[in-house]
Amino acid sequence: MASSNGDRGPDRNMRLVGQAFELGAIAAASIVVGLLIGAALDRWLHTKSLTIVGVIVGVIAGFVEMIRRALAMSK
């Protein structure tokens, strides 16, 4: 029988696991996107430092989005 309270039971646990996975996927995806954009710009502009800049921007964007989602989940 399903619980009337959405804050208990295996459904809540699965939802929390899904949200945790989503936060990790956001971080990883933003880093990969930054890496790919930086590497593409390095090849296009014949430079060697834009890959690391892209990774740094990806890390920052990932953390910002993770914080936004974590704050939204806590409400």
Backbone torsions as a table, in degrees:
resi	resn	phi	psi	omega
1	MET	NA	134.6	-177.1
2	ALA	-74.3	142.2	179.2
3	SER	-78.5	140.6	179.2
4	SER	-76.9	-20.5	179.6
5	ASN	-94.4	118.5	-177.2
6	GLY	-74.2	-1.7	-176.7
7	ASP	-98.4	11.1	-178.4
8	ARG	-132.7	161.8	169.8
9	GLY	87.6	-176.6	-175.9
10	PRO	-66.3	-27.7	178.3
11	ASP	-63.7	-41.4	179.1
12	ARG	-65.2	-42.8	179.4
13	ASN	-61.2	-43.5	179.4
14	MET	-65.6	-38.1	177.8
15	ARG	-63.9	-41.6	178.3
16	LEU	-65.4	-39.9	177.1
17	VAL	-63.5	-42.5	178.1
18	GLY	-63.0	-40.4	179.1
19	GLN	-68.2	-39.4	177.1
20	ALA	-64.3	-42.2	177.6
21	PHE	-62.9	-40.2	179.4
22	GLU	-61.7	-42.2	178.7
23	LEU	-63.2	-42.3	177.9
24	GLY	-65.8	-39.1	179.4
25	ALA	-66.7	-36.8	177.9
26	ILE	-61.8	-45.5	-179.9
27	ALA	-61.9	-48.5	-178.6
28	ALA	-64.0	-43.7	-178.0
29	ALA	-64.9	-40.2	-178.9
30	SER	-67.5	-36.2	177.7
31	ILE	-67.0	-43.4	179.4
32	VAL	-64.4	-41.9	178.9
33	VAL	-63.4	-43.7	177.3
34	GLY	-61.3	-41.0	178.2
35	LEU	-62.4	-47.0	-177.6
36	LEU	-66.0	-42.0	178.8
37	ILE	-66.0	-42.9	178.2
38	GLY	-62.6	-42.4	179.3
39	ALA	-65.9	-39.7	178.5
40	ALA	-64.8	-41.7	177.4
41	LEU	-66.0	-37.1	176.0
42	ASP	-60.3	-45.2	178.9
43	ARG	-65.9	-41.5	-176.5
44	TRP	-69.2	-41.4	-175.9
45	LEU	-97.0	1.2	179.6
46	HIS	56.0	48.6	176.7
47	THR	-118.4	179.0	-179.2
48	LYS	-129.4	-2.0	-173.2
49	SER	-110.7	-7.4	-175.6
50	LEU	-75.2	-20.5	177.0
51	THR	-63.3	-46.9	-179.7
52	ILE	-67.6	-35.0	176.0
53	VAL	-63.7	-41.3	177.8
54	GLY	-63.0	-40.1	178.2
55	VAL	-65.2	-43.5	179.3
56	ILE	-62.5	-44.5	177.4
57	VAL	-62.9	-39.7	177.4
58	GLY	-63.3	-41.2	178.0
59	VAL	-63.2	-46.1	179.7
60	ILE	-62.5	-46.3	179.4
61	ALA	-62.0	-39.8	178.8
62	GLY	-63.3	-44.6	179.2
63	PHE	-66.1	-39.7	178.2
64	VAL	-61.9	-45.4	-179.7
65	GLU	-68.0	-37.6	177.2
66	MET	-62.5	-42.7	179.3
67	ILE	-64.8	-42.9	177.9
68	ARG	-59.4	-46.5	-178.4
69	ARG	-69.1	-38.6	179.1
70	ALA	-64.2	-41.0	177.3
71	LEU	-65.6	-39.1	178.6
72	ALA	-66.9	-35.7	179.6
73	MET	-70.1	-30.1	-176.0
74	SER	-78.8	-11.5	179.8
75	LYS	-78.3	NA	NA
